[in-house]
Amino acid sequence: MKLHEKKFNEILELLKSKLGSKISVSEEHGTTSLYIEDSHYWLSTDAYELTVGFSLGHQHFSEEYEGLKKGIEQAFKLLTCEIRITEYKKGETVFKVITDVKNSDSSIENIGITGVLVYPFWKKTRIETTYFERILDPDEIASEMNQILNFNE
């Protein structure tokens, strides 16, 4: 088992212990994904990488490119911070999504912009912003989080 798969399983076990039946897991075409009920949060893993997502926005992380620790930190940030999703629409087509995290010091950090190339550019742009409360209290999972982030085991 590769390190990113091991860390995915550790996060999965932590979430199951804290959120119980709100966690669902699916496997398809060599990819294992976890979702939290009534949430836009998701994680997936395959043979090569860990993918951390919230709504449409997501990022890929792997130990090969030395980004796995950053990916795990982002996975926890999406669980323990407030999230702001800003959707840019033309008609009913969402053509850009910006995902921001409100850090514990109240600073706003952009963690991703997702966009599509084909959309009805002639229509008026509407901007819709949605806020999501944190899923878990950071103090409640601090020790488990630190243990998962420890790569020396």
C-alpha positions as CSV (number, residue, x, y, z in Angstrom):
1,M,0.0,0.0,0.0
2,K,1.4,3.4,-1.0
3,L,1.7,6.2,1.5
4,H,-1.2,8.3,0.0
5,E,-3.5,5.3,0.2
6,K,-2.5,4.7,3.8
7,K,-3.2,8.4,4.7
8,F,-6.5,8.2,2.9
9,N,-7.5,5.2,5.0
10,E,-6.4,7.0,8.2
11,I,-8.5,10.0,7.3
12,L,-11.4,7.7,6.5
13,E,-11.2,6.0,9.9
14,L,-11.0,9.4,11.7
15,L,-14.1,10.6,9.8
16,K,-16.0,7.4,10.5
17,S,-15.2,7.7,14.2
18,K,-16.4,11.4,14.4
19,L,-19.2,11.4,11.8
20,G,-20.4,7.7,11.7
21,S,-23.1,7.0,9.2
22,K,-22.7,10.4,7.5
23,I,-19.6,8.9,5.7
24,S,-20.1,7.0,2.5
25,V,-17.4,5.2,0.5
26,S,-17.6,4.0,-3.1
27,E,-15.1,2.2,-5.4
28,E,-15.1,2.5,-9.1
29,H,-12.5,1.8,-11.8
30,G,-9.7,1.6,-9.2
31,T,-10.6,4.8,-7.4
32,T,-11.9,4.9,-3.8
33,S,-13.9,8.0,-2.9
34,L,-15.4,9.2,0.4
35,Y,-18.2,11.6,0.8
36,I,-19.9,13.3,3.8
37,E,-23.7,13.4,3.8
38,D,-25.2,16.9,3.5
39,S,-21.7,18.3,2.6
40,H,-19.8,19.2,-0.6
41,Y,-16.6,17.7,0.9
42,W,-15.0,14.7,-0.8
43,L,-11.7,12.8,-1.0
44,S,-10.5,10.1,-3.4
45,T,-7.5,7.9,-3.9
46,D,-6.2,5.7,-6.7
47,A,-2.9,4.0,-7.5
48,Y,-1.1,7.3,-8.0
49,E,-2.5,10.2,-5.9
50,L,-4.9,11.6,-3.3
51,T,-7.5,14.0,-4.6
52,V,-9.0,16.6,-2.2
53,G,-12.3,18.3,-3.2
54,F,-15.1,20.5,-2.2
55,S,-17.9,21.0,-4.6
56,L,-16.5,21.3,-8.1
57,G,-13.0,22.4,-7.0
58,H,-10.4,19.8,-6.3
59,Q,-6.6,19.3,-6.3
60,H,-4.4,16.3,-6.9
61,F,-1.6,15.4,-4.5
62,S,1.0,12.6,-4.4
63,E,4.2,11.7,-2.6
64,E,6.0,11.5,-5.9
65,Y,5.8,15.3,-6.3
66,E,6.3,16.0,-2.6
67,G,2.8,17.5,-2.2
68,L,1.1,14.8,-0.1
69,K,1.5,16.6,3.2
70,K,0.1,19.8,1.7
71,G,-2.9,17.7,0.4
72,I,-3.6,16.2,3.8
73,E,-3.3,19.7,5.4
74,Q,-5.8,20.9,2.8
75,A,-8.2,18.0,3.5
76,F,-8.2,19.0,7.2
77,K,-8.6,22.7,6.4
78,L,-11.7,21.9,4.3
79,L,-13.1,20.0,7.3
80,T,-12.3,22.5,10.0
81,C,-12.8,25.9,8.4
82,E,-15.6,27.9,6.9
83,I,-15.8,27.6,3.1
84,R,-17.0,30.2,0.6
85,I,-17.9,29.1,-2.9
86,T,-18.4,31.8,-5.6
87,E,-20.1,30.7,-8.8
88,Y,-20.1,32.8,-12.0
89,K,-23.0,31.9,-14.2
90,K,-24.1,32.9,-17.7
91,G,-27.7,31.8,-18.0
92,E,-27.9,28.5,-16.2
93,T,-24.3,27.6,-17.0
94,V,-21.7,27.8,-14.3
95,F,-18.5,28.8,-16.0
96,K,-16.2,29.6,-13.1
97,V,-16.1,28.5,-9.4
98,I,-13.8,30.0,-6.8
99,T,-13.3,28.1,-3.6
100,D,-12.0,30.1,-0.5
101,V,-11.3,29.0,3.0
102,K,-11.7,31.3,6.0
103,N,-8.7,30.5,8.2
104,S,-8.7,30.5,12.0
105,D,-7.1,34.0,12.0
106,S,-10.1,35.2,9.8
107,S,-7.9,35.6,6.7
108,I,-9.3,34.3,3.4
109,E,-7.2,31.8,1.4
110,N,-8.1,30.9,-2.2
111,I,-7.6,27.2,-2.7
112,G,-8.8,26.8,-6.2
113,I,-10.5,28.2,-9.3
114,T,-12.3,25.9,-11.7
115,G,-13.6,27.0,-15.1
116,V,-15.0,25.7,-18.4
117,L,-14.1,27.0,-21.8
118,V,-17.5,26.6,-23.5
119,Y,-20.3,28.7,-22.2
120,P,-22.9,31.2,-23.5
121,F,-20.6,34.2,-23.3
122,W,-23.2,36.6,-24.6
123,K,-25.5,36.2,-21.6
124,K,-25.3,38.4,-18.6
125,T,-23.0,37.2,-15.8
126,R,-24.6,36.5,-12.4
127,I,-22.4,35.9,-9.3
128,E,-23.7,33.6,-6.5
129,T,-21.8,33.2,-3.3
130,T,-22.6,30.4,-0.8
131,Y,-21.1,29.9,2.7
132,F,-20.6,26.6,4.3
133,E,-20.0,26.0,8.0
134,R,-17.1,23.9,9.2
135,I,-17.8,20.2,9.4
136,L,-15.6,19.5,12.4
137,D,-14.2,21.5,15.3
138,P,-10.4,21.6,14.9
139,D,-9.9,21.2,18.6
140,E,-11.9,18.0,18.5
141,I,-9.6,16.3,16.0
142,A,-6.3,18.0,16.7
143,S,-4.4,15.0,18.1
144,E,-5.6,12.6,15.4
145,M,-4.9,15.3,12.7
146,N,-1.3,15.7,14.0
147,Q,-0.8,11.9,14.1
148,I,-2.0,11.6,10.4
149,L,0.3,14.5,9.4
150,N,3.3,12.7,11.0
151,F,5.1,11.0,8.2
152,N,7.8,9.4,10.3
153,E,5.8,6.3,11.2
